[in-house]
Structure formats: structure tokens, C-alpha cells
Amino acid sequence: MLKGLGGLGDMAKMMKKAQEMQGRVTQLQEDLGAMMVTGTAGAGLVTATATAKGELTGLEIDPSIFVPSEKEVAEDLILAAIKDAQVKANERMQSEMAKLTEEMGLPADMKLPF
């Protein structure tokens, strides 16, 4: 009935490929934690730095925005810079994920686990 290993050989190849993919995804997750993106607002008055995973790591604020009567403007600029950094982090993560799936010969729209 069973001729040689038959489908088991294909299963072993799939398992090996899955392990390789898991290792590469794990490495990519680590790499994303080290990649930095920068978001800005107010023509550079506020700069937010984040990892490609979206973790905020730094915030630089030009002191000129700290005018008591314009508190809301300062708050808006800070939020805008943080949101810009988060958007860029998400774009970078998606870009890196697309590269990984392409390198592994997977469909471009395949969602990997993160």
C-alpha cells in the first residue's frame, strides 16, 4: 500500500519550511525592535522616535512651543508627531513583512503571526 515514504517526504519538507519560517519571523520581530522611525509635526518643532514595532523611544520638543496661552497647540503637535511615528512604524513593519514573505515564496497578502 505505502510505496516508500510517499507523502511523508512532502510532510518533512513542509515541516522544515515551517521551522525556517518561524525562525525568520522571530528574527524579524527582533529586528523590528531595533529599527527606528521618526515622526514629526509642526515643521520639525516636535519629533517622536519609535521602533518599527511602534514603541515610543524618544520625544524632542522645541521649547518655543511652550507658550502658556497655546497649551492646546503644543499638545496637538506632540500627539501629531507620535501618531506620525506610529504610522511610519506600521508602514515599516508591513514593508519588512512583505520582503520576508516574498523571500520565502509565500503569497504577498499572507498574514504572518504578528
HELIX and SHEET records of a PDB file:
HELIX    1   1 GLY A    7  ALA A   34  1                                  28    
HELIX    2   2 PRO A   63  ILE A   65  5                                   3    
HELIX    3   3 PRO A   68  GLU A   70  5                                   3    
HELIX    4   4 LYS A   71  GLU A  103  1                                  33    
SHEET    1   A 3 MET A  36  ALA A  41  0                                        
SHEET    2   A 3 VAL A  46  THR A  51 -1                                        
SHEET    3   A 3 LEU A  56  ILE A  61 -1                                        
END                                                                             
